[in-house]
Amino acid sequence: MEPIPFPTGGRPDASQRLRLTSAEWFAAEVQPHEPALRGYLRSAFPSLDTDDLVQESYLKLWRARALGRIASTKAYLFSIARNTARTIFHRQRVFSPVPVSDLPDWRVLADEPSAAETVAAHERFEMISEAIAQLPSRCREVLSLAVLQGCSNAEIATRLGLAEATVRVHLARGIRKCAGFLRERGGSP
């Protein structure tokens, strides 16, 4: 369909929109957004058929225009498409008619962490321990008590004979130095 020339540029203003036929409105207000809509739907809902979503969205948009409910065609079109995709996505969910308690033991997932999670946690602990070992002795003592043994600032102050303010200073310095150590080695602080 040939684009419709409008004196205000490529898009009609509010008064012109009211006088447009359905085909003119569709060509001027809806079709320019189709490439962006398709891209959005492909990225947000890759498992759903984009063509079906676009057609269903157009149908709903057409009905809404007949009722005069559209303030912004683009915003309304994207909202309709998103809601339609979510509805279709939820309908496609498959539920087993067999209760979990009736499933064989091998089909029930264990609550314990996987081997990969265990190894990753161990590596993080080792890296943090190495970072703490690089600290000056007093800072290392304070951070070890706080992080590895879970002591409060008051407990650390009592054990080491320090003021709580001094404990807070050592903790702040130690955490800052450990974070730098972890960043240098590719770990997250």
C-alpha positions as CSV (number, residue, x, y, z in Angstrom):
1,M,0.0,0.0,0.0
2,E,1.3,3.4,-0.9
3,P,2.1,5.8,2.0
4,I,-0.4,8.6,2.5
5,P,1.0,12.2,2.3
6,F,0.2,14.4,5.3
7,P,0.9,18.1,5.6
8,T,2.5,17.6,9.1
9,G,5.1,15.1,7.8
10,G,4.9,11.4,7.6
11,R,2.3,10.8,10.4
12,P,-1.2,12.2,10.8
13,D,-2.1,14.5,13.7
14,A,-5.0,13.8,16.0
15,S,-7.7,15.5,13.8
16,Q,-6.4,13.7,10.7
17,R,-6.5,10.3,12.5
18,L,-10.2,10.6,13.1
19,R,-10.9,11.1,9.4
20,L,-8.7,8.2,8.2
21,T,-10.3,5.1,6.8
22,S,-9.4,1.8,8.4
23,A,-6.9,1.0,5.7
24,E,-5.3,4.4,5.8
25,W,-5.1,4.3,9.5
26,F,-3.5,0.9,9.4
27,A,-0.9,1.9,6.8
28,A,-0.1,5.2,8.6
29,E,-0.2,4.2,12.2
30,V,0.4,0.5,12.5
31,Q,2.5,-0.9,9.7
32,P,5.5,1.4,10.4
33,H,5.9,-0.3,13.8
34,E,5.8,-3.9,12.5
35,P,9.6,-4.4,12.1
36,A,10.2,-3.2,15.7
37,L,7.3,-5.3,17.0
38,R,8.6,-8.5,15.3
39,G,12.1,-7.9,16.7
40,Y,10.7,-7.4,20.2
41,L,8.6,-10.5,20.0
42,R,11.4,-12.6,18.7
43,S,13.7,-11.5,21.5
44,A,11.2,-11.6,24.3
45,F,9.3,-14.7,23.3
46,P,11.6,-16.8,21.1
47,S,9.7,-20.1,21.6
48,L,6.4,-18.6,20.2
49,D,5.5,-18.1,16.6
50,T,6.0,-14.4,15.8
51,D,3.7,-14.4,12.8
52,D,0.8,-15.7,14.8
53,L,1.5,-13.1,17.6
54,V,1.6,-10.2,15.1
55,Q,-1.7,-11.3,13.4
56,E,-3.4,-11.8,16.8
57,S,-2.2,-8.4,18.0
58,Y,-3.4,-6.7,14.8
59,L,-6.8,-8.2,15.2
60,K,-7.1,-7.0,18.8
61,L,-5.8,-3.6,17.9
62,W,-8.4,-3.4,15.0
63,R,-11.2,-4.2,17.5
64,A,-9.9,-1.7,20.0
65,R,-9.8,1.0,17.3
66,A,-13.5,0.3,16.5
67,L,-14.3,1.0,20.1
68,G,-12.2,4.2,20.1
69,R,-9.9,3.1,23.0
70,I,-6.5,4.0,21.4
71,A,-4.5,7.0,22.6
72,S,-1.1,5.8,21.3
73,T,-1.1,3.2,18.6
74,K,2.5,2.1,19.1
75,A,2.2,1.7,22.9
76,Y,-1.1,0.0,22.6
77,L,0.1,-2.4,19.9
78,F,3.2,-3.4,21.9
79,S,1.0,-3.9,25.1
80,I,-1.4,-6.1,23.2
81,A,1.4,-8.1,21.7
82,R,3.1,-8.6,25.0
83,N,-0.1,-9.6,26.8
84,T,-1.1,-11.9,23.9
85,A,2.3,-13.6,24.0
86,R,2.1,-14.1,27.8
87,T,-1.4,-15.6,27.4
88,I,-0.3,-18.0,24.7
89,F,2.9,-18.9,26.7
90,H,0.9,-19.7,29.8
91,R,-1.6,-21.8,27.8
92,Q,1.3,-23.9,26.4
93,R,2.5,-24.9,29.9
94,V,2.2,-28.7,30.3
95,F,1.2,-30.0,33.7
96,S,1.6,-33.6,34.7
97,P,-1.5,-35.4,35.8
98,V,0.6,-37.5,38.1
99,P,1.2,-36.0,41.6
100,V,4.8,-35.4,42.7
101,S,4.4,-37.9,45.5
102,D,3.5,-40.7,43.0
103,L,6.6,-40.0,40.8
104,P,9.5,-42.6,41.0
105,D,12.4,-41.5,43.2
106,W,14.7,-41.0,40.3
107,R,12.4,-38.3,38.9
108,V,12.4,-36.2,42.1
109,L,15.1,-33.5,42.2
110,A,17.5,-33.5,45.1
111,D,17.7,-30.5,47.4
112,E,21.5,-30.7,47.7
113,P,23.7,-28.5,45.5
114,S,25.1,-29.9,42.3
115,A,28.8,-30.8,41.9
116,A,29.4,-27.6,39.9
117,E,27.8,-25.4,42.6
118,T,29.9,-27.2,45.3
119,V,33.2,-26.7,43.3
120,A,32.3,-23.1,42.6
121,A,31.6,-22.4,46.3
122,H,34.8,-24.1,47.3
123,E,36.8,-22.0,44.8
124,R,35.2,-18.8,46.1
125,F,36.1,-19.7,49.6
126,E,39.7,-20.5,48.7
127,M,40.0,-17.2,46.8
128,I,38.5,-15.2,49.8
129,S,40.9,-17.1,52.2
130,E,43.8,-16.2,49.9
131,A,42.7,-12.5,49.9
132,I,42.5,-12.4,53.7
133,A,45.9,-14.1,53.9
134,Q,47.4,-11.2,51.9
135,L,46.3,-8.6,54.5
136,P,48.5,-7.0,57.2
137,S,48.4,-9.1,60.4
138,R,46.0,-7.0,62.6
139,C,43.6,-6.5,59.6
140,R,43.8,-10.2,58.8
141,E,42.9,-11.1,62.4
142,V,39.9,-8.8,62.5
143,L,38.6,-9.9,59.1
144,S,39.2,-13.6,59.9
145,L,37.2,-13.3,63.1
146,A,34.4,-11.4,61.4
147,V,34.1,-13.4,58.1
148,L,35.4,-16.9,58.9
149,Q,34.1,-17.2,62.5
150,G,31.1,-14.8,62.4
151,C,32.1,-12.7,65.4
152,S,30.5,-9.3,66.0
153,N,32.5,-6.1,66.2
154,A,32.1,-6.1,70.0
155,E,33.3,-9.7,70.3
156,I,36.3,-9.0,68.1
157,A,37.1,-5.8,70.1
158,T,37.0,-7.9,73.4
159,R,39.1,-10.7,72.0
160,L,41.8,-8.5,70.5
161,G,41.7,-5.7,73.1
162,L,40.8,-3.0,70.6
163,A,38.1,-0.3,70.5
164,E,35.1,-1.1,68.4
165,A,35.8,1.9,66.2
166,T,39.3,0.4,65.5
167,V,37.7,-2.9,64.6
168,R,35.3,-1.1,62.1
169,V,38.3,0.7,60.5
170,H,40.2,-2.6,60.1
171,L,37.1,-4.3,58.7
172,A,36.6,-1.5,56.2
173,R,40.3,-1.6,55.1
174,G,40.3,-5.3,54.9
175,I,37.1,-5.5,52.9
176,R,38.4,-2.9,50.5
177,K,41.7,-4.7,50.0
178,C,40.0,-8.1,49.6
179,A,37.6,-6.6,47.0
180,G,40.6,-5.2,45.0
181,F,42.4,-8.6,45.3
182,L,39.3,-10.4,44.0
183,R,38.8,-8.0,41.1
184,E,42.4,-8.5,40.0
185,R,41.9,-12.2,39.9
186,G,38.6,-12.1,38.0
187,G,36.4,-13.0,41.0
188,S,33.5,-10.9,42.1
189,P,34.0,-8.7,45.2
